[in-house]
């Protein structure tokens, strides 16, 4: 088989999947499998030295996908590639769904052989050991799990503090009843966010990712991320809040009123002189500790002191006298 430059251009214009697999139109399933097996092994890019191996490998994978799938083959035999790509009438049922090759020839190869490296079973052991360039596989009877589907879940700090339910829509590949083709479908997964879940927490739904014929579906993994908050920053199980106060408040004391993440209003007395770097801790007003229900971290008040731009002389005298008192 040759897929040189001239043949490649012709192939794009006149697609004949039977010619690609060197078959007649009367070929049965067993013959189709046998032909694909021979050509896929002959032109595997990791084994063949043919300069067009990659292109031929992909072409036979596309042809095999169509001819080994009864519904696709029936449409192709009647309406050709255009019928596959654009849909074709199927009696009273309307039109068939449009189809196009996904382009992953190695995936077709894996699904057919049960792995990436069938050569270890068909080459002599000594030759295989000396020239093997593909990864060694587990026994073919053992299915490998597919790749995980990773998604981000954004939470407000209130949702993480109080807990909530999140319904997430994931789009994944699902096998059709014929066992060969697949389609994209949405699935709704419900996530139970427990009070106190930290940013970066991962929640896994096993075997809910893409389905393929010869692989165990991968997991769907949700990672929690926080929206920025206007009043609080979480550090560990503590909540930090920056209170903006005047210089007079810093020197003489004040009350800081603060709405919590669960809707309460705290009135926090500040009796100490607020000096640079000073913080005030309010026990038990931080984040819930997920692994220790009923306990919370602390609320940490940081301070930003606003200084006056000018002070009259009489005011300066009063301040000096006040600071001099013991």
Buried (B, 14 or more C-beta within 10 A) or exposed (E): BEBEEEBBEEBEEEBBBBEBBEBEEEBEEEBBBBBBBEBBBBBBBEBBEBEBBBBBBBBBBBBBBBBBBEBBBBBBBEBBBEBBEEBBEBEEEEEBBEBEBEEEBBBBBBBBBBBBBBBBEEBEEEEBEEEBEBEEBEEEEEBBEBEBBEBEBEBBBBBBBBBBEBEBEBEBBEBEEEEBBBEEEEEEBEBEBBBBBEEEBEBEBEEBBBBBBBBBBBBBBBEBEBEEBEEBBBEEBBBBBEBEBEBEBBBEBBEBEBEBBEEEEBEBEBEEEBEEEBEBEBEEBBBBBBEEEEEBBBBBBEBEBEEEEEEEEEEEEEBEEEEEEE
